[in-house]
């Protein structure tokens, strides 16, 4: 289900209008917010064009150069999808959350603009005294959430921070994924005919050594998938789980791989497959290239059709999940202060 670049240009126009409409409200909220409380959304970040990929990858690796063939392959993938909408969509998620909470919401990226350090400086200048920090990666791993926490700690924020380590089982998040799953799977089943289309839930792979050292990521990713399946009334025979987007260099990465899982389903006689990433909250290169181009081409070579659930993007249920996280954290702090 590849989305055309033009659709994101329309989304960008709508987002700019939304930001203008919310700017005055956000300023008023900040002025009327006695504790100067805010929300900080943290994300991976993504280059805006293929030309920016080399600089972006150096930030991802902490300055360690990657083999030239890896850099060129990543540039090729960004070129094929036109551009990554991750930053734009994340900013829109923040704007929607600000509207719901009537609190200022800031966005900081670990590997691209707006950088976490710049966002922290802005929050300090705005007089923020306390922030609830949420990583837009619901499952906790030291390779993602851990790096966000370290990046935030290294900026010596002048305000207190309530850091949300994990929200992989948040009820509204599960409902958000389930809503997209049911809608897409119903369409796939109608188009496929009498045969039921199997579901593969996916999450980004991590190095195997990370899990061997006690990281909770694998357990949490599979628990998210199980909860979404149950919410969508799937039985165990209807779905499986696999990891995607393994690294192109370094040691062993966590499996099973999506590619191998697709081939296994083909060997079992399935002629179609439905994918839902449950570790990503918006469209970006791991969705728009890895799934919509790479996995789809693999399936077609096997004589299979491939469908994907829509990403959450600006889902109202996702906004509800984020808002519920913030409200529960602020309520807990208020309770301790009584």
C-alpha positions as CSV (number, residue, x, y, z in Angstrom):
1,X,0.0,0.0,0.0
2,X,2.5,2.6,-1.2
3,X,1.5,6.2,-0.5
4,X,2.3,8.7,-3.1
5,X,4.5,11.7,-2.2
6,X,1.7,14.1,-3.4
7,X,-0.4,12.8,-0.5
8,X,2.2,13.9,2.0
9,X,2.4,17.3,0.3
10,X,-1.3,17.7,1.0
11,X,-0.7,16.4,4.6
12,X,2.0,19.0,5.0
13,X,-0.3,21.8,3.9
14,X,-3.0,20.6,6.3
15,X,-0.4,20.4,9.1
16,X,0.8,23.9,8.5
17,X,-2.7,25.2,8.8
18,X,-3.2,23.2,12.0
19,X,0.0,24.6,13.5
20,X,-1.1,28.2,12.7
21,X,-4.5,27.5,14.3
22,X,-2.9,26.0,17.4
23,X,0.0,28.5,17.9
24,X,-2.1,31.1,19.7
25,X,-3.8,28.4,21.8
26,X,-0.4,26.9,22.8
27,X,0.9,30.2,23.9
28,X,-2.2,30.9,26.0
29,X,-2.0,27.4,27.5
30,X,1.6,28.0,28.5
31,X,0.7,31.3,30.1
32,X,-2.2,29.8,32.0
33,X,-0.2,26.7,33.0
34,X,0.8,27.5,36.6
35,X,3.4,24.7,36.9
36,X,4.7,25.3,33.4
37,X,4.2,21.6,32.6
38,X,4.8,20.3,29.1
39,X,5.1,17.1,27.1
40,X,8.2,16.1,25.2
41,X,7.8,13.5,22.4
42,X,11.0,11.8,21.4
43,X,11.6,10.1,18.1
44,X,14.4,8.6,16.0
45,X,14.4,11.3,13.3
46,X,14.7,10.9,9.6
47,X,16.5,12.9,6.8
48,X,14.3,15.0,4.6
49,X,16.0,13.8,1.4
50,X,18.3,11.1,0.0
51,X,21.2,13.7,-0.2
52,X,21.1,14.0,3.6
53,X,21.4,10.3,4.2
54,X,25.2,10.2,4.8
55,X,25.1,12.8,7.5
56,X,22.1,11.2,9.0
57,X,23.8,7.8,9.2
58,X,26.8,9.2,10.9
59,X,24.6,10.6,13.6
60,X,22.9,7.1,13.9
61,X,26.3,5.4,14.4
62,X,27.7,8.1,16.6
63,X,30.3,9.1,14.0
64,X,31.4,5.6,13.0
65,X,31.5,5.5,9.1
66,X,29.6,2.7,7.5
67,X,30.7,0.8,4.3
68,X,30.0,2.9,1.2
69,X,27.7,0.2,-0.2
70,X,25.5,0.4,2.9
71,X,25.3,4.2,2.6
72,X,24.4,4.0,-1.1
73,X,21.8,1.3,-0.5
74,X,20.1,3.5,2.2
75,X,20.2,6.5,-0.2
76,X,18.6,4.3,-2.9
77,X,15.7,3.4,-0.6
78,X,15.1,7.0,0.4
79,X,15.2,7.9,-3.3
80,X,12.5,5.3,-4.1
81,X,10.0,6.5,-1.5
82,X,10.6,10.2,-2.5
83,X,11.0,11.4,1.1
84,X,10.4,10.2,4.6
85,X,7.4,11.8,6.2
86,X,8.5,10.8,9.8
87,X,9.3,14.3,11.0
88,X,6.2,15.9,9.5
89,X,4.0,13.2,10.9
90,X,5.6,13.3,14.4
91,X,5.1,17.1,14.5
92,X,1.5,16.6,13.6
93,X,1.1,13.9,16.4
94,X,2.5,16.5,18.8
95,X,0.1,19.2,17.6
96,X,-2.9,16.9,18.0
97,X,-1.8,15.9,21.5
98,X,-1.4,19.6,22.4
99,X,-4.9,20.2,21.3
100,X,-6.3,17.3,23.3
101,X,-4.3,18.1,26.5
102,X,-4.3,21.9,26.2
103,X,-0.7,21.7,27.2
104,X,2.4,22.6,25.2
105,X,3.9,19.7,23.4
106,X,7.5,19.7,22.1
107,X,9.2,17.2,19.7
108,X,12.8,16.2,19.8
109,X,14.7,13.9,17.5
110,X,17.8,11.9,18.4
111,X,19.3,11.7,14.9
112,X,17.8,14.7,13.0
113,X,16.1,18.0,13.2
114,X,14.6,19.2,15.5
115,X,17.4,17.7,17.7
116,X,16.7,16.9,21.3
117,X,19.3,19.3,22.4
118,X,17.7,22.2,20.5
119,X,14.2,21.3,21.8
120,X,15.5,21.2,25.4
121,X,16.9,24.7,24.9
122,X,13.6,25.9,23.6
123,X,11.7,24.4,26.5
124,X,14.1,26.1,29.0
125,X,13.7,29.4,27.3
126,X,9.9,29.0,27.5
127,X,10.1,28.5,31.2
128,X,9.1,24.9,31.3
129,X,9.4,23.5,34.9
130,X,8.3,19.9,34.4
131,X,7.9,17.6,31.3
132,X,6.5,14.2,30.7
133,X,8.8,12.6,28.1
134,X,7.4,9.9,25.9
135,X,9.4,7.9,23.3
136,X,7.4,7.2,20.2
137,X,8.7,3.7,20.3
138,X,6.3,1.9,22.7
139,X,8.5,-1.1,23.4
140,X,11.5,-0.5,25.7
141,X,15.0,-1.3,24.4
142,X,18.3,0.2,25.2
143,X,18.9,0.5,21.5
144,X,16.0,3.0,21.2
145,X,14.4,4.2,24.4
146,X,17.7,3.8,26.3
147,X,19.5,6.0,23.8
148,X,16.7,8.6,24.0
149,X,17.0,8.7,27.8
150,X,20.8,9.1,27.6
151,X,20.4,11.8,25.0
152,X,18.0,13.7,27.2
153,X,20.1,13.3,30.3
154,X,23.2,14.6,28.4
155,X,21.5,17.9,27.8
156,X,21.3,19.1,31.5
157,X,17.7,20.2,31.3
158,X,16.8,22.8,33.9
159,X,13.3,21.3,34.3
160,X,12.3,18.0,35.9
161,X,11.5,15.1,33.6
162,X,9.1,12.2,34.1
163,X,10.4,9.7,31.6
164,X,8.0,7.0,30.3
165,X,10.1,3.9,29.7
166,X,7.5,1.7,28.1
167,X,3.9,1.8,27.0
168,X,3.7,-1.3,24.8
169,X,0.5,-2.5,26.5
170,X,-1.3,0.8,26.8
171,X,-5.0,0.0,26.1
172,X,-5.7,2.9,23.7
173,X,-2.6,2.0,21.8
174,X,-3.8,-1.6,21.4
175,X,-7.2,-0.3,20.2
176,X,-5.5,2.0,17.7
177,X,-3.5,-0.9,16.1
178,X,-6.5,-3.2,16.2
179,X,-8.7,-0.6,14.4
180,X,-6.2,-0.4,11.5
181,X,-5.8,-4.2,11.5
182,X,-9.5,-5.0,11.3
183,X,-10.1,-2.4,8.5
184,X,-7.2,-3.6,6.4
185,X,-7.6,-7.3,7.0
186,X,-11.3,-7.2,6.1
187,X,-10.4,-5.7,2.8
188,X,-7.6,-8.3,2.2
189,X,-10.0,-11.1,3.0
190,X,-12.6,-9.8,0.6
191,X,-10.1,-9.4,-2.2
192,X,-8.5,-12.8,-1.5
193,X,-11.7,-14.8,-1.7
194,X,-12.6,-17.8,0.5
195,X,-9.1,-18.3,1.9
196,X,-8.3,-16.5,5.1
197,X,-5.2,-14.2,4.8
198,X,-2.6,-14.8,7.6
199,X,-1.3,-11.9,9.6
200,X,2.4,-11.2,10.3
201,X,2.9,-8.7,13.1
202,X,6.3,-7.0,12.8
203,X,8.8,-5.0,14.8
204,X,12.2,-3.6,14.1
205,X,15.0,-6.1,14.7
206,X,17.8,-5.4,17.2
207,X,21.2,-7.1,17.7
208,X,20.9,-10.5,19.3
209,X,23.4,-9.5,21.9
210,X,21.0,-6.9,23.2
211,X,18.4,-9.5,24.1
212,X,21.0,-11.8,25.5
213,X,22.0,-9.1,27.9
214,X,18.5,-8.9,29.3
215,X,16.8,-6.3,27.2
216,X,12.9,-6.5,27.4
217,X,12.3,-5.5,23.8
218,X,11.5,-8.9,22.3
219,X,9.1,-9.8,25.1
220,X,7.3,-6.5,24.9
221,X,7.1,-6.5,21.1
222,X,5.5,-10.0,21.1
223,X,3.1,-8.9,24.0
224,X,1.9,-6.0,21.9
225,X,1.2,-8.2,19.0
226,X,-0.6,-10.7,21.2
227,X,-2.8,-8.0,22.7
228,X,-3.6,-6.5,19.3
229,X,-4.5,-10.0,18.0
230,X,-6.8,-10.6,20.9
231,X,-8.5,-7.2,20.5
232,X,-9.1,-7.9,16.9
233,X,-10.5,-11.4,17.7
234,X,-7.8,-13.3,15.9
235,X,-7.1,-16.9,17.1
236,X,-3.5,-18.1,17.3
237,X,-3.7,-19.9,14.0
238,X,-4.5,-16.6,12.3
239,X,-1.2,-14.8,13.0
240,X,2.5,-15.0,13.6
241,X,5.3,-12.6,14.5
242,X,8.6,-11.7,12.8
243,X,11.3,-9.0,13.0
244,X,12.1,-6.7,10.1
245,X,14.7,-4.3,8.9
246,X,17.8,-6.2,10.3
247,X,21.0,-4.2,10.1
248,X,23.1,-4.4,6.9
249,X,26.4,-4.6,8.9
250,X,27.6,-5.9,12.3
251,X,26.8,-9.1,14.1
252,X,23.7,-11.3,14.3
253,X,20.3,-9.6,14.4
254,X,17.1,-10.9,16.0
255,X,14.8,-13.1,14.0
256,X,12.7,-14.7,12.6
257,X,13.0,-12.5,9.6
258,X,9.9,-11.3,7.8
259,X,11.3,-12.6,4.5
260,X,11.7,-16.1,5.9
261,X,8.2,-16.0,7.4
262,X,6.7,-15.1,4.1
263,X,8.4,-18.0,2.4
264,X,7.2,-20.4,5.1
265,X,3.6,-19.2,4.7
266,X,4.0,-19.8,0.9
267,X,5.2,-23.3,1.6
268,X,2.1,-23.9,3.6
269,X,0.0,-23.0,0.6
270,X,-1.0,-19.4,1.4
271,X,-1.4,-17.1,-1.6
272,X,-1.6,-13.9,0.4
273,X,-0.2,-12.3,3.6
274,X,-1.1,-9.3,5.7
275,X,1.5,-7.3,7.6
276,X,1.1,-5.0,10.5
277,X,4.1,-3.2,12.1
278,X,3.4,-2.8,15.9
279,X,6.7,-1.1,16.7
280,X,6.2,2.0,14.4
281,X,3.7,4.8,15.0
282,X,3.9,6.5,11.6
283,X,5.0,6.0,8.0
284,X,8.8,6.1,7.4
285,X,11.4,4.3,5.4
286,X,11.0,1.0,7.2
287,X,7.4,1.0,6.3
288,X,7.3,2.7,2.9
289,X,10.3,0.9,1.5
290,X,10.9,-2.3,3.6
291,X,7.3,-3.4,3.5
292,X,5.6,-1.5,0.6
293,X,8.4,-2.2,-1.8
294,X,10.9,-4.8,-0.5
295,X,8.5,-7.4,1.1
296,X,5.8,-6.8,-1.5
297,X,8.2,-7.6,-4.3
298,X,9.4,-10.7,-2.5
299,X,5.7,-11.9,-2.1
300,X,5.0,-11.2,-5.8
301,X,8.0,-13.3,-6.8
302,X,6.4,-16.2,-4.8
303,X,3.0,-15.6,-6.5
304,X,1.6,-14.1,-3.4
305,X,-0.3,-10.9,-2.7
306,X,0.7,-8.7,0.2
307,X,-1.3,-6.1,2.2
308,X,-0.3,-3.8,5.0
309,X,-2.3,-2.2,7.8
310,X,-2.3,1.6,7.6
311,X,0.1,3.2,10.0
312,X,-1.3,5.0,13.0
313,X,0.0,8.5,11.8
314,X,-2.7,10.9,13.0
315,X,-5.0,8.3,14.5
316,X,-7.4,9.7,17.1
317,X,-6.9,6.6,19.2
318,X,-3.1,7.1,19.2
319,X,-3.7,10.7,20.4
320,X,-5.9,9.2,23.1
321,X,-3.2,6.8,24.2
322,X,-0.6,9.5,24.5
323,X,-3.0,11.8,26.3
324,X,-3.9,9.0,28.8
325,X,-0.2,8.4,29.5
326,X,0.4,12.1,30.2
327,X,-2.7,12.5,32.4
328,X,-1.9,9.4,34.5
329,X,1.7,10.6,35.1
330,X,0.5,14.1,36.1
331,X,-2.2,12.6,38.3
332,X,0.4,10.4,40.1
333,X,2.6,13.5,40.7
334,X,-0.3,15.5,42.0
335,X,-1.2,12.6,44.3
336,X,2.3,12.5,45.8
337,X,2.3,16.2,46.4
338,X,-0.9,16.1,48.5
